[in-house]
């Protein structure tokens, strides 16, 4: 096994086999991973909010789904991943707070999931697996050797998607 590379909140990293990318405690955030099965290059984005367009002078591109996904794709292709071979998996997007009424603030998780699917469709990158929604946090690991995306949650069985 290679190095374990931690991806923080509002952060993105890329790695190559045999390394593993890990992010801890995804709540309403999304852990979006891209993977090239031939070069075994993987990338992980831990984004907090779907859309940067509502914010002026966004200094942290990894905080948002739209800018973060574009940057992740750019770094992966620069590292030698073939865009046409990339597959995506997502996890997270939980509804972490009980919200009364139709507060858009409360359902950041659902908006984050929607944004991930929209962006991947726009970029023509197939979303091949997801573990999203519900009301619990997740810790996720991308194994760059085989593309396995392991999801761990307190009190739940470990899931590999």
Steps between C-alpha positions, in 0.01 A plus 500: 500500500619848421457824686173610653436855382252703702260734324366768732169683486483733198810328363600283205790267432607254234699180545624199308502131586585365757397811696167546674307827527290545814265767631347494845154593613303582188166637618307713253827536307571283196803280451524484122763269354622460146701197396687385189519117517789478252746752646358435850489871570229604742381832630278606785313824557334574837266788423266681736266697275365436152552824318762775509312737269315659792826608658728780392876439505497133588847434637451131579401315184476166682221632724250486212383217276525691173849650536638204695392239247650700213830539690510129591449405136775741394752363752421139412541546126822695565623199702432265208143380552300458180182701517309250283574217743403682817222369720349674799362396836344721764422471869357732763228758457334403826224706654673565829248732662130467553345787314144614518337629186670537165814675611753490220778546755404177672526284199852574387565125480230442239614801298859373515395158366300661220794723407742205483269312264442808285873580473598145413233486233621832355859372500385166353663301779289197596387482862533128569423484872374710787428482870316822575229662707353366823601660828843379604860597439741290298874448477604399150812351342593468133745218431694607190610142434151376407264799521316361804319773691456387859238666718512478878230635728454458874271207573479394135668222307798602291385541142713487184354659188 
